[in-house]
Amino acid sequence: MFISEAFASTVQQGAVGQTSAPNLISMVLVFAIFYFLLIRPQQKKMAEHEKKINAIRVNDEIITGGGVYGKVLKVETDNLVVEISKGVEIKVLRASVREVVSDSNKKE
């Protein structure tokens, strides 16, 4: 025979394909742990970064995603004109800014 007697008896009792309540509860618990330890902190970090990027003003010092350090001279909708050296200006996308090093709005 191809089917063992133990498997055949479980099929007859209807036990195959049923999920128990502890399995469902454990799956929900694992998802909740992943959400609070991984997903939620990452979403908060992304929202904070986006807030900093949208708050860039003239005279802020920034670092781009490529590692270019400079001072913002002009702010446009999606672009920034950044001075990377005296007399050397480049235009970068606002989304490519990795970090705002110093804010011109802060009082030191």
N, CA, C and O atoms as CSV, one atom per row, in Angstrom:
chain,resi,resn,atom,element,x,y,z
A,1,MET,N,N,0.826,-1.193,0.000
A,1,MET,CA,C,0.000,0.000,0.000
A,1,MET,C,C,0.868,1.254,0.000
A,1,MET,O,O,1.981,1.274,0.526
A,2,PHE,N,N,0.320,2.285,-0.604
A,2,PHE,CA,C,1.051,3.540,-0.691
A,2,PHE,C,C,0.788,4.480,0.473
A,2,PHE,O,O,1.639,5.312,0.786
A,3,ILE,N,N,-0.335,4.376,1.109
A,3,ILE,CA,C,-0.713,5.274,2.196
A,3,ILE,C,C,-0.569,4.519,3.512
A,3,ILE,O,O,-1.069,3.406,3.676
A,4,SER,N,N,0.133,5.163,4.448
A,4,SER,CA,C,0.289,4.509,5.748
A,4,SER,C,C,-1.034,4.550,6.507
A,4,SER,O,O,-1.900,5.377,6.224
A,5,GLU,N,N,-1.175,3.662,7.458
A,5,GLU,CA,C,-2.416,3.594,8.228
A,5,GLU,C,C,-2.608,4.836,9.083
A,5,GLU,O,O,-3.743,5.269,9.279
A,6,ALA,N,N,-1.521,5.425,9.602
A,6,ALA,CA,C,-1.638,6.623,10.435
A,6,ALA,C,C,-2.160,7.797,9.621
A,6,ALA,O,O,-3.031,8.534,10.083
A,7,PHE,N,N,-1.632,7.977,8.407
A,7,PHE,CA,C,-2.102,9.067,7.553
A,7,PHE,C,C,-3.543,8.842,7.130
A,7,PHE,O,O,-4.340,9.780,7.097
A,8,ALA,N,N,-3.876,7.610,6.809
A,8,ALA,CA,C,-5.241,7.294,6.398
A,8,ALA,C,C,-6.222,7.571,7.522
A,8,ALA,O,O,-7.331,8.044,7.273
A,9,SER,N,N,-5.833,7.285,8.749
A,9,SER,CA,C,-6.756,7.523,9.867
A,9,SER,C,C,-6.945,9.023,10.103
A,9,SER,O,O,-8.041,9.442,10.477
A,10,THR,N,N,-5.900,9.850,9.896
A,10,THR,CA,C,-6.070,11.295,10.085
A,10,THR,C,C,-6.938,11.879,8.990
A,10,THR,O,O,-7.679,12.832,9.232
A,11,VAL,N,N,-6.859,11.327,7.789
A,11,VAL,CA,C,-7.706,11.808,6.708
A,11,VAL,C,C,-9.155,11.484,7.014
A,11,VAL,O,O,-10.044,12.296,6.757
A,12,GLN,N,N,-9.392,10.341,7.543
A,12,GLN,CA,C,-10.764,9.945,7.862
A,12,GLN,C,C,-11.340,10.802,8.984
A,12,GLN,O,O,-12.542,11.068,9.005
A,13,GLN,N,N,-10.498,11.234,9.912
A,13,GLN,CA,C,-10.985,12.034,11.030
A,13,GLN,C,C,-11.163,13.503,10.632
A,13,GLN,O,O,-11.794,14.260,11.370
A,14,GLY,N,N,-10.622,13.920,9.486
A,14,GLY,CA,C,-10.774,15.286,9.017
A,14,GLY,C,C,-9.758,16.243,9.612
A,14,GLY,O,O,-9.987,17.452,9.628
A,15,ALA,N,N,-8.639,15.723,10.102
A,15,ALA,CA,C,-7.635,16.562,10.754
A,15,ALA,C,C,-6.688,17.228,9.763
A,15,ALA,O,O,-6.005,18.182,10.135
A,16,VAL,N,N,-6.621,16.771,8.532
A,16,VAL,CA,C,-5.704,17.353,7.552
A,16,VAL,C,C,-6.303,18.630,6.990
A,16,VAL,O,O,-7.477,18.657,6.619
A,17,GLY,N,N,-5.486,19.714,6.925
A,17,GLY,CA,C,-5.925,20.972,6.331
A,17,GLY,C,C,-6.558,21.930,7.318
A,17,GLY,O,O,-6.939,23.034,6.930
A,18,GLN,N,N,-6.683,21.556,8.559
A,18,GLN,CA,C,-7.250,22.456,9.546
A,18,GLN,C,C,-6.122,23.202,10.254
A,18,GLN,O,O,-5.067,22.629,10.528
A,19,THR,N,N,-6.344,24.469,10.546
A,19,THR,CA,C,-5.364,25.231,11.321
A,19,THR,C,C,-5.910,25.425,12.717
A,19,THR,O,O,-7.101,25.667,12.911
A,20,SER,N,N,-5.047,25.318,13.655
A,20,SER,CA,C,-5.494,25.478,15.035
A,20,SER,C,C,-5.358,26.940,15.448
A,20,SER,O,O,-4.622,27.703,14.821
A,21,ALA,N,N,-6.060,27.320,16.487
A,21,ALA,CA,C,-6.037,28.694,16.977
A,21,ALA,C,C,-4.654,29.120,17.452
A,21,ALA,O,O,-4.274,30.266,17.212
A,22,PRO,N,N,-3.872,28.253,18.120
A,22,PRO,CA,C,-2.527,28.691,18.526
A,22,PRO,C,C,-1.636,29.044,17.343
A,22,PRO,O,O,-0.812,29.953,17.445
A,23,ASN,N,N,-1.786,28.339,16.220
A,23,ASN,CA,C,-0.981,28.676,15.038
A,23,ASN,C,C,-1.355,30.055,14.496
A,23,ASN,O,O,-0.476,30.822,14.103
A,24,LEU,N,N,-2.619,30.369,14.472
A,24,LEU,CA,C,-3.077,31.668,13.983
A,24,LEU,C,C,-2.607,32.781,14.916
A,24,LEU,O,O,-2.153,33.831,14.460
A,25,ILE,N,N,-2.715,32.550,16.204
A,25,ILE,CA,C,-2.284,33.548,17.184
A,25,ILE,C,C,-0.775,33.784,17.081
A,25,ILE,O,O,-0.320,34.924,17.169
A,26,SER,N,N,-0.008,32.726,16.897
A,26,SER,CA,C,1.442,32.892,16.784
A,26,SER,C,C,1.820,33.640,15.509
A,26,SER,O,O,2.768,34.426,15.514
A,27,MET,N,N,1.096,33.407,14.424
A,27,MET,CA,C,1.381,34.140,13.189
A,27,MET,C,C,1.100,35.628,13.357
A,27,MET,O,O,1.873,36.463,12.888
A,28,VAL,N,N,-0.001,35.962,14.023
A,28,VAL,CA,C,-0.342,37.364,14.268
A,28,VAL,C,C,0.696,37.998,15.185
A,28,VAL,O,O,1.089,39.146,14.984
A,29,LEU,N,N,1.136,37.253,16.187
A,29,LEU,CA,C,2.147,37.751,17.114
A,29,LEU,C,C,3.473,38.025,16.393
A,29,LEU,O,O,4.115,39.044,16.648
A,30,VAL,N,N,3.878,37.137,15.512
A,30,VAL,CA,C,5.129,37.327,14.756
A,30,VAL,C,C,5.015,38.561,13.855
A,30,VAL,O,O,5.956,39.350,13.764
A,31,PHE,N,N,3.872,38.731,13.192
A,31,PHE,CA,C,3.685,39.910,12.350
A,31,PHE,C,C,3.744,41.189,13.185
A,31,PHE,O,O,4.353,42.174,12.767
A,32,ALA,N,N,3.116,41.179,14.361
A,32,ALA,CA,C,3.131,42.353,15.235
A,32,ALA,C,C,4.552,42.689,15.670
A,32,ALA,O,O,4.924,43.861,15.719
A,33,ILE,N,N,5.335,41.687,15.980
A,33,ILE,CA,C,6.730,41.915,16.370
A,33,ILE,C,C,7.514,42.522,15.214
A,33,ILE,O,O,8.260,43.483,15.408
A,34,PHE,N,N,7.351,41.968,14.008
A,34,PHE,CA,C,8.031,42.526,12.840
A,34,PHE,C,C,7.611,43.967,12.599
A,34,PHE,O,O,8.444,44.813,12.274
A,35,TYR,N,N,6.321,44.250,12.758
A,35,TYR,CA,C,5.844,45.604,12.512
A,35,TYR,C,C,6.474,46.594,13.485
A,35,TYR,O,O,6.982,47.633,13.066
A,36,PHE,N,N,6.447,46.286,14.768
A,36,PHE,CA,C,6.935,47.245,15.763
A,36,PHE,C,C,8.457,47.316,15.842
A,36,PHE,O,O,8.996,48.335,16.276
A,37,LEU,N,N,9.160,46.268,15.438
A,37,LEU,CA,C,10.618,46.295,15.518
A,37,LEU,C,C,11.296,46.671,14.206
A,37,LEU,O,O,12.415,47.186,14.223
A,38,LEU,N,N,10.648,46.427,13.075
A,38,LEU,CA,C,11.299,46.685,11.789
A,38,LEU,C,C,10.578,47.718,10.933
A,38,LEU,O,O,11.187,48.699,10.506
A,39,ILE,N,N,9.319,47.516,10.681
A,39,ILE,CA,C,8.601,48.345,9.717
A,39,ILE,C,C,8.343,49.749,10.253
A,39,ILE,O,O,8.650,50.728,9.573
A,40,ARG,N,N,7.795,49.868,11.439
A,40,ARG,CA,C,7.430,51.169,11.995
A,40,ARG,C,C,8.635,52.093,12.198
A,40,ARG,O,O,8.565,53.260,11.811
A,41,PRO,N,N,9.741,51.616,12.792
A,41,PRO,CA,C,10.895,52.520,12.931
A,41,PRO,C,C,11.443,52.999,11.583
A,41,PRO,O,O,11.875,54.145,11.459
A,42,GLN,N,N,11.424,52.121,10.576
A,42,GLN,CA,C,11.918,52.525,9.259
A,42,GLN,C,C,11.014,53.591,8.645
A,42,GLN,O,O,11.504,54.533,8.023
A,43,GLN,N,N,9.702,53.449,8.815
A,43,GLN,CA,C,8.775,54.456,8.296
A,43,GLN,C,C,8.980,55.796,8.992
A,43,GLN,O,O,8.923,56.844,8.349
A,44,LYS,N,N,9.217,55.767,10.298
A,44,LYS,CA,C,9.457,57.008,11.036
A,44,LYS,C,C,10.749,57.676,10.568
A,44,LYS,O,O,10.808,58.897,10.427
A,45,LYS,N,N,11.777,56.869,10.331
A,45,LYS,CA,C,13.053,57.408,9.876
A,45,LYS,C,C,12.910,58.043,8.495
A,45,LYS,O,O,13.463,59.112,8.237
A,46,MET,N,N,12.170,57.384,7.613
A,46,MET,CA,C,11.960,57.921,6.272
A,46,MET,C,C,11.166,59.226,6.320
A,46,MET,O,O,11.473,60.163,5.583
A,47,ALA,N,N,10.155,59.295,7.174
A,47,ALA,CA,C,9.351,60.510,7.290
A,47,ALA,C,C,10.189,61.661,7.838
A,47,ALA,O,O,10.052,62.797,7.384
A,48,GLU,N,N,11.049,61.378,8.803
A,48,GLU,CA,C,11.924,62.403,9.368
A,48,GLU,C,C,12.913,62.916,8.322
A,48,GLU,O,O,13.163,64.118,8.240
A,49,HIS,N,N,13.476,62.007,7.522
A,49,HIS,CA,C,14.414,62.398,6.474
A,49,HIS,C,C,13.711,63.266,5.427
A,49,HIS,O,O,14.260,64.276,4.987
A,50,GLU,N,N,12.509,62.877,5.034
A,50,GLU,CA,C,11.764,63.655,4.049
A,50,GLU,C,C,11.443,65.050,4.580
A,50,GLU,O,O,11.480,66.030,3.836
A,51,LYS,N,N,11.129,65.131,5.865
A,51,LYS,CA,C,10.849,66.428,6.482
A,51,LYS,C,C,12.089,67.320,6.437
A,51,LYS,O,O,11.976,68.509,6.138
A,52,LYS,N,N,13.269,66.768,6.729
A,52,LYS,CA,C,14.518,67.542,6.670
A,52,LYS,C,C,14.813,68.002,5.248
A,52,LYS,O,O,15.234,69.139,5.034
A,53,ILE,N,N,14.595,67.128,4.283
A,53,ILE,CA,C,14.878,67.466,2.880
A,53,ILE,C,C,13.956,68.582,2.406
A,53,ILE,O,O,14.394,69.483,1.692
A,54,ASN,N,N,12.705,68.532,2.789
A,54,ASN,CA,C,11.756,69.572,2.376
A,54,ASN,C,C,11.990,70.901,3.087
A,54,ASN,O,O,11.499,71.936,2.636
A,55,ALA,N,N,12.731,70.886,4.188
A,55,ALA,CA,C,12.984,72.109,4.953
A,55,ALA,C,C,14.319,72.765,4.602
A,55,ALA,O,O,14.746,73.687,5.297
A,56,ILE,N,N,14.974,72.318,3.557
A,56,ILE,CA,C,16.271,72.902,3.165
A,56,ILE,C,C,16.061,74.334,2.698
A,56,ILE,O,O,15.163,74.620,1.907
A,57,ARG,N,N,16.902,75.225,3.200
A,57,ARG,CA,C,16.849,76.646,2.864
A,57,ARG,C,C,18.214,77.111,2.366
A,57,ARG,O,O,19.188,76.360,2.411
A,58,VAL,N,N,18.275,78.339,1.898
A,58,VAL,CA,C,19.523,78.944,1.448
A,58,VAL,C,C,20.490,79.011,2.632
A,58,VAL,O,O,20.078,79.277,3.761
A,59,ASN,N,N,21.762,78.773,2.373
A,59,ASN,CA,C,22.872,78.772,3.331
A,59,ASN,C,C,22.961,77.496,4.170
A,59,ASN,O,O,23.844,77.396,5.022
A,60,ASP,N,N,22.080,76.525,3.957
A,60,ASP,CA,C,22.232,75.232,4.628
A,60,ASP,C,C,23.402,74.496,4.004
A,60,ASP,O,O,23.639,74.600,2.800
A,61,GLU,N,N,24.122,73.762,4.812
A,61,GLU,CA,C,25.207,72.932,4.307
A,61,GLU,C,C,24.691,71.505,4.225
A,61,GLU,O,O,24.096,70.987,5.170
A,62,ILE,N,N,24.933,70.872,3.063
A,62,ILE,CA,C,24.373,69.548,2.812
A,62,ILE,C,C,25.442,68.587,2.306
A,62,ILE,O,O,26.527,68.997,1.891
A,63,ILE,N,N,25.110,67.301,2.351
A,63,ILE,CA,C,25.910,66.253,1.727
A,63,ILE,C,C,24.974,65.501,0.796
A,63,ILE,O,O,23.902,65.059,1.209
A,64,THR,N,N,25.379,65.353,-0.464
A,64,THR,CA,C,24.546,64.647,-1.429
A,64,THR,C,C,24.778,63.142,-1.317
A,64,THR,O,O,25.669,62.685,-0.600
A,65,GLY,N,N,23.965,62.393,-2.034
A,65,GLY,CA,C,24.095,60.937,-2.048
A,65,GLY,C,C,25.416,60.481,-2.615
A,65,GLY,O,O,25.871,59.381,-2.302
A,66,GLY,N,N,26.040,61.291,-3.437
A,66,GLY,CA,C,27.342,60.953,-4.017
A,66,GLY,C,C,28.506,61.378,-3.144
A,66,GLY,O,O,29.664,61.151,-3.495
A,67,GLY,N,N,28.207,61.994,-2.005
A,67,GLY,CA,C,29.260,62.403,-1.089
A,67,GLY,C,C,29.776,63.806,-1.306
A,67,GLY,O,O,30.793,64.189,-0.727
A,68,VAL,N,N,29.090,64.582,-2.135
A,68,VAL,CA,C,29.516,65.958,-2.400
A,68,VAL,C,C,28.998,66.853,-1.283
A,68,VAL,O,O,27.804,66.868,-0.987
A,69,TYR,N,N,29.903,67.592,-0.671
A,69,TYR,CA,C,29.590,68.507,0.424
A,69,TYR,C,C,29.509,69.913,-0.129
A,69,TYR,O,O,30.395,70.330,-0.875
A,70,GLY,N,N,28.457,70.665,0.223
A,70,GLY,CA,C,28.351,72.023,-0.291
A,70,GLY,C,C,27.346,72.860,0.464
A,70,GLY,O,O,26.681,72.399,1.391
A,71,LYS,N,N,27.257,74.114,0.035
A,71,LYS,CA,C,26.385,75.102,0.660
A,71,LYS,C,C,25.298,75.485,-0.344
A,71,LYS,O,O,25.594,75.774,-1.504
A,72,VAL,N,N,24.060,75.487,0.096
A,72,VAL,CA,C,22.929,75.782,-0.783
A,72,VAL,C,C,22.892,77.279,-1.083
A,72,VAL,O,O,22.872,78.104,-0.170
A,73,LEU,N,N,22.882,77.620,-2.373
A,73,LEU,CA,C,22.807,79.011,-2.801
A,73,LEU,C,C,21.410,79.403,-3.252
A,73,LEU,O,O,20.973,80.536,-3.050
A,74,LYS,N,N,20.708,78.444,-3.872
A,74,LYS,CA,C,19.388,78.738,-4.414
A,74,LYS,C,C,18.520,77.487,-4.265
A,74,LYS,O,O,18.966,76.369,-4.521
A,75,VAL,N,N,17.273,77.702,-3.848
A,75,VAL,CA,C,16.336,76.591,-3.673
A,75,VAL,C,C,15.236,76.713,-4.712
A,75,VAL,O,O,14.537,77.724,-4.781
A,76,GLU,N,N,15.091,75.676,-5.515
A,76,GLU,CA,C,14.000,75.605,-6.485
A,76,GLU,C,C,13.061,74.495,-6.030
A,76,GLU,O,O,13.287,73.883,-4.986
A,77,THR,N,N,12.022,74.232,-6.795
A,77,THR,CA,C,11.041,73.225,-6.394
A,77,THR,C,C,11.667,71.855,-6.193
A,77,THR,O,O,11.576,71.285,-5.105
A,78,ASP,N,N,12.297,71.326,-7.221
A,78,ASP,CA,C,12.896,69.989,-7.144
A,78,ASP,C,C,14.417,70.012,-7.167
A,78,ASP,O,O,15.055,68.975,-6.984
A,79,ASN,N,N,15.003,71.178,-7.388
A,79,ASN,CA,C,16.454,71.283,-7.530
A,79,ASN,C,C,17.035,72.252,-6.514
A,79,ASN,O,O,16.343,73.114,-5.971
A,80,LEU,N,N,18.332,72.080,-6.275
A,80,LEU,CA,C,19.089,72.995,-5.428
A,80,LEU,C,C,20.344,73.404,-6.177
A,80,LEU,O,O,20.976,72.576,-6.833
A,81,VAL,N,N,20.708,74.669,-6.084
A,81,VAL,CA,C,21.988,75.129,-6.615
A,81,VAL,C,C,22.935,75.158,-5.421
A,81,VAL,O,O,22.711,75.870,-4.441
A,82,VAL,N,N,24.004,74.362,-5.529
A,82,VAL,CA,C,24.918,74.158,-4.405
A,82,VAL,C,C,26.310,74.623,-4.787
A,82,VAL,O,O,26.801,74.294,-5.867
A,83,GLU,N,N,26.952,75.388,-3.908
A,83,GLU,CA,C,28.337,75.807,-4.111
A,83,GLU,C,C,29.230,74.783,-3.415
A,83,GLU,O,O,29.165,74.604,-2.199
A,84,ILE,N,N,30.073,74.110,-4.220
A,84,ILE,CA,C,30.950,73.093,-3.644
A,84,ILE,C,C,32.361,73.616,-3.420
A,84,ILE,O,O,33.143,73.006,-2.691
A,85,SER,N,N,32.687,74.736,-4.040
A,85,SER,CA,C,33.962,75.414,-3.861
A,85,SER,C,C,33.734,76.855,-4.300
A,85,SER,O,O,32.720,77.150,-4.932
A,86,LYS,N,N,34.644,77.747,-3.982
A,86,LYS,CA,C,34.449,79.141,-4.370
A,86,LYS,C,C,34.325,79.240,-5.883
A,86,LYS,O,O,35.230,78.866,-6.629
A,87,GLY,N,N,33.176,79.755,-6.311
A,87,GLY,CA,C,32.936,79.948,-7.736
A,87,GLY,C,C,32.484,78.702,-8.478
A,87,GLY,O,O,32.237,78.772,-9.681
A,88,VAL,N,N,32.367,77.555,-7.798
A,88,VAL,CA,C,31.931,76.317,-8.452
A,88,VAL,C,C,30.540,75.961,-7.931
A,88,VAL,O,O,30.355,75.602,-6.768
A,89,GLU,N,N,29.570,76.077,-8.844
A,89,GLU,CA,C,28.194,75.803,-8.474
A,89,GLU,C,C,27.685,74.617,-9.280
A,89,GLU,O,O,27.986,74.479,-10.466
A,90,ILE,N,N,26.914,73.766,-8.622
A,90,ILE,CA,C,26.283,72.639,-9.308
A,90,ILE,C,C,24.810,72.628,-8.958
A,90,ILE,O,O,24.387,73.166,-7.935
A,91,LYS,N,N,24.039,71.999,-9.835
A,91,LYS,CA,C,22.612,71.855,-9.589
A,91,LYS,C,C,22.365,70.387,-9.252
A,91,LYS,O,O,22.759,69.498,-10.007
A,92,VAL,N,N,21.714,70.135,-8.121
A,92,VAL,CA,C,21.430,68.764,-7.697
A,92,VAL,C,C,19.935,68.626,-7.415
A,92,VAL,O,O,19.253,69.598,-7.090
A,93,LEU,N,N,19.455,67.418,-7.546
A,93,LEU,CA,C,18.072,67.144,-7.181
A,93,LEU,C,C,17.917,67.189,-5.675
A,93,LEU,O,O,18.801,66.741,-4.944
A,94,ARG,N,N,16.824,67.713,-5.214
A,94,ARG,CA,C,16.556,67.767,-3.784
A,94,ARG,C,C,16.514,66.346,-3.202
A,94,ARG,O,O,16.947,66.124,-2.071
A,95,ALA,N,N,16.000,65.401,-3.968
A,95,ALA,CA,C,15.888,64.013,-3.494
A,95,ALA,C,C,17.238,63.326,-3.340
A,95,ALA,O,O,17.336,62.304,-2.660
A,96,SER,N,N,18.287,63.875,-3.967
A,96,SER,CA,C,19.606,63.249,-3.861
A,96,SER,C,C,20.373,63.687,-2.624
A,96,SER,O,O,21.488,63.220,-2.396
A,97,VAL,N,N,19.797,64.573,-1.823
A,97,VAL,CA,C,20.459,65.034,-0.600
A,97,VAL,C,C,20.381,63.921,0.443
A,97,VAL,O,O,19.300,63.434,0.772
A,98,ARG,N,N,21.531,63.536,0.947
A,98,ARG,CA,C,21.585,62.477,1.951
A,98,ARG,C,C,21.425,63.032,3.357
A,98,ARG,O,O,20.769,62.425,4.203
A,99,GLU,N,N,22.037,64.206,3.606
A,99,GLU,CA,C,22.057,64.727,4.962
A,99,GLU,C,C,22.179,66.238,4.956
A,99,GLU,O,O,22.878,66.809,4.119
A,100,VAL,N,N,21.504,66.878,5.883
A,100,VAL,CA,C,21.656,68.318,6.105
A,100,VAL,C,C,22.626,68.457,7.275
A,100,VAL,O,O,22.318,68.064,8.400
A,101,VAL,N,N,23.807,69.023,6.995
A,101,VAL,CA,C,24.859,69.109,8.007
A,101,VAL,C,C,24.579,70.241,8.972
A,101,VAL,O,O,24.671,70.052,10.185
A,102,SER,N,N,24.240,71.416,8.461
A,102,SER,CA,C,23.924,72.545,9.330
A,102,SER,C,C,22.740,73.289,8.741
A,102,SER,O,O,22.631,73.463,7.528
A,103,ASP,N,N,21.866,73.719,9.620
A,103,ASP,CA,C,20.697,74.476,9.203
A,103,ASP,C,C,20.945,75.970,9.382
A,103,ASP,O,O,21.521,76.397,10.383
A,104,SER,N,N,20.509,76.749,8.417
A,104,SER,CA,C,20.660,78.192,8.564
A,104,SER,C,C,19.620,78.751,9.522
A,104,SER,O,O,19.764,79.876,10.002
A,105,ASN,N,N,18.580,77.988,9.807
A,105,ASN,CA,C,17.513,78.458,10.697
A,105,ASN,C,C,17.859,78.269,12.168
A,105,ASN,O,O,17.235,78.888,13.030
A,106,LYS,N,N,18.838,77.430,12.469
A,106,LYS,CA,C,19.222,77.191,13.865
A,106,LYS,C,C,19.990,78.392,14.402
A,106,LYS,O,O,20.764,79.020,13.679
A,107,LYS,N,N,19.771,78.703,15.662
A,107,LYS,CA,C,20.527,79.778,16.305
A,107,LYS,C,C,21.600,79.122,17.149
A,107,LYS,O,O,21.304,78.344,18.055
A,108,GLU,N,N,22.827,79.435,16.851
A,108,GLU,CA,C,23.948,78.813,17.561
A,108,GLU,C,C,24.458,79.697,18.671
A,108,GLU,O,O,25.401,79.328,19.371
